[in-house]
Each structure stands twice: as structure tokens, then as C-alpha cells.
Amino acid sequence: MKHVLNPSASHAAAWKARAFAALRGNSSLSVRLARYNEAMQRARALEAQEVRHESA
């Protein structure tokens, strides 16, 4: 049986990368922080979904 990476794990990593990129953007601090928080919220949701799938 082949082990396949969980797509939600790679999506979560992509959202984390997007969050950190938002911090380095060329926008105001409030806009960068809002974008970071949005992306991290999505990453955390995907990670939580992954944990629920593993325990089921």
C-alpha cells in the first residue's frame, strides 16, 4: 500500500506560507496583519480537519 500525503496537510502548509508572505507585503501594517490572520485561520482549520480524519 502506498502512503499518500494528505491534501489538507499540503493545503495548510500553503496557507501558512501565504500568511508569512502577507507579513512581508508592501501594504500597511493593519492590512498585512489582517491578511496574515485570515490565512492562518484557514491553515489552522485545515490542520484541525486533518487531525479529525486521522483519529476517525
C-alpha positions, 0 to 999 in steps of 0.5 A: 500500500502506498502512503499518500500525503494528505491534501489538507496537510499540503493545503495548510502548509500553503496557507501558512506560507501565504500568511508569512508572505502577507507579513512581508507585503508592501501594504500597511501594517493593519492590512498585512496583519489582517491578511496574515490572520485570515490565512492562518485561520484557514491553515489552522482549520485545515490542520484541525480537519486533518487531525479529525480524519486521522483519529476517525 
